[in-house]
Amino acid sequence: MCGIAGFTGKKENGESSKKALDRMLTRIRYRGPDEAGVFISDEACLGSVRLSIIDIASGHQPMCDAQGRFWITFNGEIFNYPELKSVLEKRGCHFLTNSDTEVLLLAYREFGTNCLNMLNGQFAFAVWDIKEKSLFLARDRVGIRPLYYTIKDHELVFASEMKSLFEFPGIERKLDYEALQQVFTFWSTLSPKTVFENVLELSPGHYLKFKNGSVEVKKYWEPVFSGSNKQFSGSIEDAGEELEYLLNDAVKLRLRADVSVGSYLSGGLDSAVIASLIRRNSPEGLLQTFSIGFSDQEYDEGGFQDRMVKQLQTKHHKAFCSATDIADFFPATVWHAEMPLLRTAPVPMFLLSRLVRQNNIKVVMTGEGADEMLGGYNLFKEMMVRRFWAKDPKSKLRPMLLSRLYPYLPQIKNMSPAALKMFFGYRLKDVDSVVYSHLLRWHNTARIKKMMLHNNELPESNLIDQMEAQWSSILEECDSLSKAQYIESKIFMSGYLLSAQGDRMAMANSVEGRYPFLDHRVMEFCATLPENFKLKGLKEKVLLKHRFRNQLPQQVINRPKQAYRAPLASPFLNASPNEYVTHLLSPEVSKLVGVFDDKALLRLEQKLKNGNGSSEIDQMGLVAVLSTHLLWQLFVKDFQSVSEKDVIKTEIRNRVTLNS
């Protein structure tokens, strides 16, 4: 696992090119603290900071082929590299290392862009072709590993993180107002857009070619949820056998490493399945597991975590997160997330990966992707209930089903029928919309935009209409659940879950996450499953629970779905708030940032402090404001003075006050 950066063309001379590249790599050295390397030429410069996991002794980067034509810098893992190596050897390729980097390099040399469909992995990489004077960039199928780029003076600059791009001379750091509106609707920007002007991400499942100042971007993969004529036709037993086989093989592949591999253990079904499969494939080895606990019992899942630890006999480590921790580490979390956040949930993930690293583990497996692929989210059940309710909109009983979806949210659990109708009834009858499943969420989140200046420039309906038009032809043959799963995987999973809570929080502490449920074979199989194998009534992940019902504790199998959550507004508005919170909510900072109306922020702060009639959206609004103002302070105003030392010691929270 690494951080990568580079650019085409050169600066004034070879020395200044190297200095620019060194600055870019230094910004992200936590992604690869073990070693660094660069390739410098008049036409292109490539660099890497490396976290050594496979072939620690000889997998140095950037790496070139034997002929010296192709140079690669690579962030990620190719899990099926031994099998690909055998294929390449049969074609006459000779290897000088045992690294997956060399396998990837020669696979690209031999097969070109077609090599991407041969890879089982999580990756972002760049290849410079000295002969053709062209640069090739590619990103894994679902966007586990990040990759950003921009064009400066007709040359391309790329990096694993945007803060690295901003070390390249002359690249502006300016928040993109339209992108912020996307975040405050969809929880993420819409790829390839980012929250900074003129900075793009290479979208998941895409590759890019750059030559003679011209950029060409193409898609090579995307999740395809089959129509009824392409569905799996076997029994639930047949489907369970196939799912377990694929998951088990995905875990075996992801155990390939020259370092120890640990596992997150949240207390939920998904991580329990993964941890049990790790134990199955390494029965004699010591499995180290990691979980997060909360001082507030409303968010804690410790009892379920302890039950799995007892069954699997793991060496367990637990980090505890308090409201004070959330406030203290929030600035560092935003620095690594590089986007506004609507929830504080990434903060505990930052603390959890720090615990992993403190125990000398570089790699952890997690259960991300199971909810998206196997129908686990309450959003999916909510959509089904709303569709059922829409058939009889005047029913008093049907909306009552919605109160059963969120037993951990008292404000919904205890709602009256009239309040449920008001809260969940938005566009109830628009069941023909391909984005019906997400209309209510997006509408509620978009209330944050009402605090923005110039909010009428891009109304909420326009954003949602764009999504509907874009996806209508793709999703018209899909069932209602498949439509919802597609949308969730395209926007939320890559743009928020795998970014803000996945790669960024793990790599901030030099830890690599691996995700067996996001093995493309698992995803493609799950996409063929009939709706009732995933969701039946109000029962989620039907197939996964059925298959593992005799392998895991019944308390874990049968427990109601509980979303991973963390306290929202309370850590920032306690009796003695951090100085940076007071500073960032001040009218002076609001006017400088120019995103939110300072009077609207004052009303929000007073509403939350009074506690009368405030909602979860109000709390999310406060998190959105704080994170946006932090983003501006850290990346726009004070970028050059913010150092990695500040981040490690969480001193950013002090700097945003002192440097104002």
Disulfide bonds with the S-S distance in Angstrom:
none
